[in-house]
Amino acid sequence: MAKSKNWRMLPLRRNDAMTLEQQWCDNLRCWDFQKVRAGNVEIFSHRERRYYCATCRHTWSFDKGSAFETLRSSRVEVAHTLSELGERASLRATARLRQHPVNTVLDWLDVAGAHVAAVSAHMIQRLHVDYVQVDELWTFVKKTRASDTH
């Protein structure tokens, strides 16, 4: 089964270790394309967090294919800010408490949402289920109906 280059499991700790064990070259023209542990992947720069393929000389970012790929802020800061939003904190309160502009937090939320949609589309396929639990959906419908009657 070919690995998707659209997502990679990435830790969120501040001092992430750049490991070579789960890295592969994503250059379509490379002889070692998508081969894990082929011995071709090396660390290009710890400071810039980049990898290097010794076969085709292609470099890529540690964050490639993740929600953090295009962001300039620290992974830890983005993750903590988004987790506060996940706990139902308001957008303005989260932006104020984390000391970021509201538009920045909205941008992070948009990027994370698009990434979650891509990962979900890739992972959740061909499910054959008999029962589905929709508690959260019902809560939303129930609250919406209650507010409509007033």
N, C-alpha and C positions, 0 to 999 in steps of 0.2 A: 504494500500500500504506500503510495507516494505521500510524503509529508506536505502539508500546506504551508506556504511561506507567509500566510496571512496572520498567523498567531504563533507565539512561542511562550512557554511558561517562564515568567520572569519574577524573581523575588523583589520585594519592595524595601529591603533594608538599605540603610544609608551607605554602607560599605559592601556593596554586592561584589562577590568574587566573580571575576570573568573566567568561566570554565569552558573548556573545549569539548567536554563530553557529549553535549547535545547540540553542537553547532554543525552546520553543513553549508556548503557553498550553494547559493541560489542563482548562480549565473547559468543560464540555459546552455551556453556554449562550452561549459567546463566539463572535462572528463569525469570529474568527481561531483557532478551535480547531485545534490540531495543525498549524498553518501555520508552517513554519520560514522564517526570514528575511522575515517579513511586516512588519517594522518596528514591531511593537506591543510587543515585550518590551524592558523597561528594567531597569536595576539599581536595586532599591528600597533596599538597604542593604548596603554592603560589610562592615560590622562583623557584622551578623547573617546575612550571606550569603543574601540573599533577592532574588528577582526580582519584577517587577511587569508586568502586562499593561495597557497604556494603553487598550485597547479596553473591557475589562470591569472593570478595576481590581482584578483578582484578584492576590494575592501567593502565592508559594510558595518553599520552601527550595531552596537549591543542591543539597542532598542528597536531595531528594524522589525516591522511587522507587529509591533505592539501599539497600544494606545498612546504610549509615551514618545513615539518616533518623531513627531513634529513639534513637540513641546520643548521649550527652553528652560522651564522651571524644573526644580528637582522632582524626581519621581515620588519621593516621600511626601513632599508638600502637596502635590496634585492628588495623591492617593488619600491623604488625610482630609483634604478639602472635600473631595467627592464622597468620602465615607460619612462626613457630617451631613451632606445633602441626602444621603441614603437613610439617615436616621431622622428624616423629616424636618431638619432645621431649615428655616427659610433661606432663600437665596441671598437676600440682603444681609441677614444676620451672619450667615456663613462668610460672605465676602468681607464684612466688617471685622469679624473676629479673627479671620485668617489674614487680614490686612492685604487684600487683593481687590482690584476693581471688579465690579459686578460683571462687566463684559468679559473679563478674563475667566472668571468662574463659569460663565455661560459657555465660553469657547471650550473649556475643559470638559464640561458636561456634554457638549455636542460631539466632541471627539470620542469620548468614552462611550457614549450611546451608539455611535456608528460602529465602534469596535465590538461592542457587545452584540450588536445585531449581526455582524459578520461572523463572529465566533459561534453564535447560536445557530445561524443558518448552516454553518459547516458541521457542527456537532449534532444538532437535533434533526435527524433525517430518518425517514422510514420507521416511525414509531407505530407499533400496533398495540393500542391500549383499549381496554374495555371500560375503564372508569377514569374520569379526570376530576381532580379536586379543584374547584374554582372559588375558594373562600374569599380571596382578595377581590375578585371580580364582583362577587355578590355584595361585599361590603361597600364597594364603590357604587353599585347600582342602588343598593338600599339607602345609602346616604343621599344620593342624587334624588331619589324619589321622595324622601322625607323633606328635602329642601324645596321641592317643587310644589308641595301642598300648601306652603305658607304664603 
